[in-house]
Amino acid sequence: MKSIVAIAVAAMIAVAAVPGSAQAAGCLKGAAVGGVAGHFVGHHGLIGAGIGCLVGRHNANKRATQQPQQNYR
């Protein structure tokens, strides 16, 4: 059990440390954190991952609208 938690924590750190944008900005990080949190709170990892993805995507969209748009011409 401890090895699974260690692998999950290492995966979350790796995902959080990778810079750049993806199509699912915020979803991967939110799903990782939510999945682990959901697992520890009653073994509901899939529900936690889904909610974490939604929250992460919402926060990424909010940040994107607050930043000024850049034109690359």
Secondary structure in CASP SS format (residue, H / E / C, confidence):
PFRMAT SS
TARGET T0000
AUTHOR 0000-0000-0000
METHOD secondary structure of the structure
MODEL  1
M C 1.00
K H 1.00
S H 1.00
I H 1.00
V H 1.00
A H 1.00
I H 1.00
A H 1.00
V H 1.00
A H 1.00
A H 1.00
M H 1.00
I H 1.00
A H 1.00
V H 1.00
A H 1.00
A H 1.00
V C 1.00
P C 1.00
G C 1.00
S C 1.00
A C 1.00
Q C 1.00
A C 1.00
A C 1.00
G C 1.00
C H 1.00
L H 1.00
K H 1.00
G H 1.00
A H 1.00
A H 1.00
V H 1.00
G H 1.00
G H 1.00
V H 1.00
A H 1.00
G H 1.00
H H 1.00
F H 1.00
V C 1.00
G C 1.00
H C 1.00
H C 1.00
G H 1.00
L H 1.00
I H 1.00
G H 1.00
A H 1.00
G H 1.00
I H 1.00
G H 1.00
C H 1.00
L H 1.00
V H 1.00
G H 1.00
R H 1.00
H H 1.00
N H 1.00
A H 1.00
N H 1.00
K H 1.00
R H 1.00
A H 1.00
T H 1.00
Q H 1.00
Q C 1.00
P C 1.00
Q C 1.00
Q C 1.00
N C 1.00
Y C 1.00
R C 1.00
END
